[in-house]
């Protein structure tokens, strides 16, 4: 059994895909932890004004789960305001990014699967 607690792991301060500002990134599991095509499972905190830069993926799928807060999600040419409870699918070869355009932290879970 593998268990990880995102509140207990020390976050790494980093940028993501040339986005604005420093994010808190907790890698809960990496591809070595899985026996399937899951590549990673992360908990991230985007402080107010920070972002995951707009970027294009290859042959993989990624899910963003909005746990707390809200922000502006862009997938290809479409932008939508996202909030707690939303789950966004970023399909293979799509481009996407996320901006915390609010005054409070935006907390998300991100996981990616390769084909």
N, C-alpha and C positions, 0 to 999 in steps of 0.2 A: 504494500500500500504506500502510495506517495501522497503527502499532504503538504500544502504550502499555505501560509497565511500572509496576505499582502499587507496587513497592518503590522506584522512582526518583522518582516524582512526590511533591511536597510535599502532605501531607494537610492538610485544613482541619478545625479543631476546631469542632464544631457539635452542636446537639441535633437530634433527628429526630422529627417528629410529636409534640412535647411529651413526649418520653420523658425518663427520668432521666439526668442526667450528660452529659458531653461525649464525643462519638464522633469517631473519625478517619475522615474521608470523602474519598475520592479519586475524582473523576469521571474515568473513563478515556475515555469517549466520551459525547457528547450527541447529541440528535436531528439536529443539523446534520452529524454524521459518517456518518449512515446514509442509504441510498437506499430503505429499507423503513419499516415502522411501528415499528421499535425506537426507544424514546424515550431510554433511557440505559443505561449499563453502568458500575457502580461497584464499588469495593473499599472495604469498611468494617471498622473495628476497633472493637468494643465492649469497653472495659475492664470488669473485674469490677464488677458492680452497676449497670451502665448499661443503657439500653433504647432500642429504637425503639418509640415510643408506639403504643398500639392506635388504629388509624384505618381509615376506610372508603375504598375505591377506587371510581372510576367505571367507565367502560367500557374497562378495560385489564386486562392480566394481568401479573403480576410473579413472578419466580422468585428465591428465596433459595438460594444454594449455600453450605453450611457447609464452609468450608475447614479450620478449626482451632478446637478448643474445643467447648463445648456450652452450651446454654441452654434456655429455655422458650419455645416458639412457641405463640401462640394464633391460631387462625383461626376466626372466628365464635364459637361457644360451645365449641369443642374446644381443649384444651390438650395439648401433647405435648412431652416432653423430646427435643431434637434434638442431634445430635453430628456430628463430622467425617464428611464423605461424604454427609450427607443433603441432598436437594434438595426444597424446598417450593414448591408451586404455589399462588399466591394468585390465584384466579379473579376475573373481572369482578364488581364490586359486593360482593365479600367484604370483611370487616373482619379486620385482623390486626395483630399486634405481636410483638416479640421481646425477651426479657429475658435478659441474661447473669447467670444466678444461680450462676455458678461463681467460683472464685478466680483464674482466669487469663483472658487475652484471648480473645475470640470473633471470629474473622476470617471474613468472608462476602463473596461476590460477589452483587450484586443487579442484575437487569436487568428492564426493563419494555417491554411492547409495547402499542400502542394498536390499536384495531380500525379 
